[in-house]
Amino acid sequence: MPLIKIGETSVYFVHCPKAGGSSVEDYLDKQSYEVTLLDRAWLRAWKKSEGRHRPLSSPQHMIWSEAEALLEKDPDQIFAVIRHPVARLVSEFRYQKSYRNFKWLERRLGWMSFATWLRVVGIASKLMPHLYDNHIRPQTDLMPKSGVDLFRLEDGLDPVAAYLAQIDGSPPGEMPQSLPSTDRRDAVPSRQDLRFIHWLHRNDFERFGYDPAEGAGKPPPTDHWAWARLLFALVAAPLVVFQYRRGRL
């Protein structure tokens, strides 16, 4: 998680994957703030490392317990940009389909529907929470239980710019979204998908007050093959973890 020094104030940014974090980091690059715990070249280094020497996650995607161990003292302020769990997982699905160089099992993941992919990576993340640099992990894992100033991506990122400007004492600027999704692959969650996402990210729904039904069709469709997708995922998920540990996913 990026640690920002604004004058004498230390500000900790909880970067939840697929929740506008890259846009916030791009904005920080344009400011005169001192930023640490940020390594955008982490993925290349991760691919070159092997076995037990492979880091669990990038500095910007660390869970709170790991970051807390690195911090010399508690930051003066902590903020996070959060996103509805359903929209976040749909965004991750589209990201993986569009930007990953699929190989072997991962190529087969690229052919999956959203419903099947959801169950495979969801169960795989339960087996290995750091999977995909914590991209599947609940947002609550990445932040302390209290004392966090929360901003919803659904409200835009300008309030974050105003928040930082208030600390800096400068006029608020604009914070555009740097990586808006341009992929529109079919990913309409079914009733069964919504229940699975609620099980997977229950803590996010409870803490942030999101409605589990948001982001779905009206009404959401029924998936009569959800049980078969789950059985397939129980077999495929351990293979995903195995391949990921070997640096192939």
Buried (B, 14 or more C-beta within 10 A) or exposed (E): BBBBBBEEEBBBBBBBBBBBBBBBBBBBEEBEBEBEBBBEEBEEEBEEEEEEEBBBBBBBBBBBEBBEEEEEEEBEBBBBBBBBBBBBBBBBBBBBBEEBEBEEBBEBBBEBBBBBBBBBBBBBBBEBBBBBBBBBBBBBBBBBEEEBEBBBBEEBBBBBBBBBBEBBEEEBEEBEBBBEBEEEEEBEBBBBBBEBBBEBBBEBBEBBEBEBBEBBEEEBBEBEEBEEBBEBBEEBBEBBBBBBBEEEB
